[in-house]
Amino acid sequence: MSAEKVTTSEQIAIGVAHSKLILIGEHAVVHGQPAIAIPFPLVGVESVVEYVPGSIKFDSSFYHGPMNLAPKTMQGIVNSVKETLNYLELPKKDLLIQIKSSIPPGKGLGSSASVAIAVVKSLFSYAERSFTTDELLELANISETVNHGSPSGIDTLTITTECPVWYEKEHPIYFIRPFDDFHFIVADSGEVGDTRTAVESVTRLLRSAPKIIQGKLERIGELTHQAKHALEKAGKNFLGQLLNEAQKELEALGVSDAKLNRLIEFARQEGALGAKLTGAGNGGCIIALAKNEVHSRQLADKLRKFGAQAVWPFVLKAQN
C-alpha cells in the first residue's frame, strides 16, 4: 500500500497511508528525549471521499452514520475533517467518507494517525489540491491532539515518509539511512492499549519521583542515540542489546504488562537479538529483531503458535 497513492475523479477521491512503529524512545520522547520510528508498510488505511447529497457521513468498521452524531472516539477525526474543509474552503456537506483500515487500533501501530493522514489526503484530492507535508501534518495532528492529549507528532511524521525517522522535540527532523537490512517481527499481545492513559501515568510518576524517573527517561534517550549508530554503522547485534536495555527501562516506568513481557521473553528464548514493547505499552505489540530472513520466518511462526494474536515479519531495508 503506497503512502503517496492519491487518485481523483469528478465525484470520488482516494487517499492512502501506511502505518508506523516506534523502534525505541517511547514515553521519553514526550519529555524531550529523542525517538526513532520506522514506517510499517504491512498494514494501512484507505480513505474514499464520494459526493453524496446531504450531511457528511462516515462509513467505517467502527461507525456508520452522520458525522455530527459520530461517537466520542471519533471526535479527533471529526475535528480534522472540519478544519481541512475550512482550509480547503469546501462546504461541510454532500460527502460520504469511507474509511477502510487493516491496522488494529490500540496496538501502538499509529492507527489513529494513519486514519487522519489518509482522510486529509483524500479531502485534498477531492478538492483537486496538492498538499505539502507541513499542511498534511498540521491538519492530521488536530485529530491526534484530541486522541492522545499531547502527542509528540512522531506518528504522523513517520506515516508520511518511507525512511526511519529520528524525532526530537524542537530539533530538525533527521531521516536515518540503515546501512544493512534489519529483519523485524511485530507480534500483537491481543490486549488493547491506551496511549493517553499510559502517557499520563508516566507524567504522574515524573511528578512524584522526578529524579528517578527523569534518570530513566534520559537513559532511554542515551539508548536511542546508540540505536541510531547501530542502524547506520554498528549493526544488528548491538541494536538487539539496546532494544533489551530499553525494555528494562520501560518496565521500570510501569508501561509493560504480563502479556507483553511473556511474548518478549519467548522471542528472546527463541534467539531474537533483542525484543521490547512498541508504542505506549500496557497492551499492544512487541517488536523483535531476528538474526536473518530465515530466522525471521521461523520466529514469526513460533510466536503465532505461542499465542500472539497476529504476527507480521518485515524487513527494514538498507538505504545506502
Long-range contacts (C-beta under 8 A, 24 or more apart in sequence): 1-41, 1-44, 1-46, 3-39, 3-44, 3-159, 3-160, 3-161, 3-162, 6-121, 6-122, 6-124, 6-125, 7-125, 8-125, 8-126, 8-128, 11-50, 11-51, 12-48, 12-49, 12-50, 12-51, 12-126, 13-48, 13-49, 13-122, 13-123, 13-125, 13-126, 14-46, 14-47, 14-48, 14-49, 14-122, 14-125, 15-46, 15-47, 15-49, 15-117, 15-118, 15-119, 15-120, 15-121, 15-122, 15-123, 15-124, 15-125, 16-44, 16-45, 16-46, 16-47, 16-118, 16-121, 17-44, 17-45, 17-114, 17-115, 17-117, 17-118, 17-121, 17-159, 17-160, 18-43, 18-44, 18-114, 18-159, 19-43, 19-44, 19-45, 19-103, 19-109, 19-110, 19-111, 19-114, 19-159, 20-109, 20-110, 20-113, 20-114, 20-154, 20-155, 20-158, 20-159, 21-108, 21-109, 21-110, 21-184, 21-186, 21-278, 21-279, 21-285, 21-287, 22-108, 22-154, 22-278, 22-279, 23-164, 23-227, 23-243, 23-278, 23-287, 24-220, 24-223, 24-224, 24-227, 24-242, 24-243, 24-246, 24-276, 25-167, 25-220, 25-221, 25-224, 25-246, 26-220, 26-250, 26-255, 26-277, 26-278, 26-279, 26-280, 26-281, 27-198, 27-199, 27-202, 27-217, 27-220, 27-250, 27-253, 27-255, 27-280, 27-281, 28-217, 28-218, 28-220, 28-221, 28-224, 29-152, 29-154, 29-167, 29-168, 29-169, 30-150, 30-152, 30-199, 30-202, 30-203, 31-202, 31-206, 31-214, 31-217, 32-168, 32-169, 33-168, 33-217, 33-218, 33-220, 33-221, 33-224, 34-166, 34-167, 34-168, 34-171, 34-221, 34-224, 34-225, 34-228, 35-152, 35-154, 35-166, 35-167, 35-168, 35-224, 36-164, 36-165, 36-166, 36-167, 36-176, 36-224, 36-227, 36-228, 36-231, 37-154, 37-155, 37-157, 37-158, 37-164, 37-165, 37-167, 38-158, 38-164, 38-165, 38-316, 39-158, 39-159, 39-161, 39-162, 39-163, 39-164, 40-109, 40-110, 40-186, 40-312, 40-314, 41-314, 42-312, 42-314, 43-101, 43-102, 43-103, 43-104, 43-109, 43-312, 44-101, 44-102, 44-103, 44-114, 44-118, 45-99, 45-100, 45-101, 45-102, 45-103, 45-111, 45-114, 45-115, 45-117, 45-118, 46-99, 46-100, 46-101, 46-118, 47-97, 47-98, 47-99, 47-100, 47-115, 47-118, 47-119, 47-121, 47-122, 48-97, 48-98, 48-100, 48-122, 49-95, 49-96, 49-97, 49-98, 49-122, 49-123, 49-125, 49-126, 50-95, 50-96, 50-98, 51-94, 51-95, 51-96, 52-94, 52-95, 52-96, 53-94, 54-93, 54-94, 55-93, 56-81, 56-92, 56-93, 56-94, 56-95, 56-96, 56-97, 57-95, 57-96, 57-97, 58-97, 58-98, 58-99, 59-96, 59-97, 59-98, 59-99, 60-98, 60-99, 60-100, 60-101, 61-99, 61-100, 61-101, 62-105, 67-97, 75-146, 76-112, 76-116, 76-142, 76-143, 76-144, 76-145, 76-146, 76-147, 77-112, 77-115, 77-116, 77-119, 77-143, 79-142, 79-143, 79-146, 80-116, 80-119, 80-120, 80-139, 80-140, 80-142, 80-143, 81-119, 81-123, 83-139, 83-142, 84-119, 84-120, 84-123, 84-124, 84-139, 85-123, 87-135, 87-139, 88-123, 88-124, 88-127, 88-129, 90-123, 90-126, 90-127, 95-126, 97-122, 104-188, 104-310, 105-192, 106-192, 106-193, 106-194, 106-283, 106-284, 107-188, 107-192, 107-193, 107-279, 107-283, 107-284, 107-285, 108-193, 108-195, 108-277, 108-278, 108-279, 108-280, 108-281, 108-284, 108-285, 109-186, 109-279, 109-284, 109-285, 110-155, 110-158, 110-159, 112-143, 112-144, 112-147, 112-148, 112-155, 113-140, 113-143, 113-144, 113-155, 113-156, 113-159, 114-159, 115-143, 116-140, 116-141, 116-142, 116-143, 116-144, 116-156, 117-156, 117-159, 117-160, 133-160, 136-160, 147-195, 147-196, 148-195, 148-196, 148-199, 149-196, 149-199, 149-200, 150-199, 163-319, 164-231, 164-316, 166-228, 176-228, 176-231, 176-232, 177-232, 177-319, 177-320, 178-231, 178-232, 178-316, 178-317, 178-318, 178-319, 179-231, 179-232, 179-233, 179-235, 179-318, 179-320, 180-235, 180-236, 180-318, 181-315, 181-316, 181-317, 181-318, 182-231, 182-236, 182-239, 182-289, 182-315, 182-316, 183-289, 183-290, 183-291, 183-292, 183-293, 183-295, 183-296, 183-313, 183-314, 183-315, 184-287, 184-288, 184-289, 184-290, 184-296, 184-313, 184-314, 184-315, 184-316, 185-267, 185-272, 185-287, 185-288, 185-290, 185-296, 185-299, 185-300, 185-303, 185-311, 185-312, 185-313, 185-314, 186-278, 186-285, 186-286, 186-287, 186-288, 186-311, 186-312, 186-313, 186-314, 187-263, 187-267, 187-285, 187-286, 187-288, 187-300, 187-303, 187-308, 187-310, 187-311, 187-312, 188-284, 188-285, 188-308, 188-309, 188-310, 188-311, 189-257, 189-259, 189-260, 189-263, 189-283, 189-284, 189-285, 189-286, 189-308, 189-309, 190-259, 190-307, 190-308, 190-309, 191-257, 191-259, 191-260, 191-282, 191-283, 191-284, 192-283, 192-284, 193-279, 193-280, 193-281, 193-282, 193-283, 193-284, 194-280, 194-282, 194-283, 195-279, 195-280, 197-282, 198-255, 198-280, 198-281, 198-282, 199-280, 201-254, 201-255, 202-253, 202-254, 202-255, 205-253, 205-254, 213-253, 216-249, 216-252, 216-253, 219-249, 220-246, 220-249, 220-250, 223-249, 236-273, 236-289, 236-291, 237-273, 239-273, 239-274, 239-289, 240-272, 240-273, 240-274, 240-289, 241-273, 241-274, 242-274, 243-273, 243-274, 243-275, 243-276, 243-287, 243-289, 244-268, 244-274, 244-275, 244-276, 246-276, 247-275, 247-276, 247-277, 250-276, 250-277, 250-281, 255-280, 255-281, 255-282, 256-281, 256-282, 257-281, 257-282, 257-283, 259-283, 260-284, 260-286, 263-303, 263-306, 263-308, 264-288, 266-302, 266-303, 266-306, 267-299, 267-303, 270-298, 270-299, 270-302, 270-303, 271-295, 271-299, 272-299
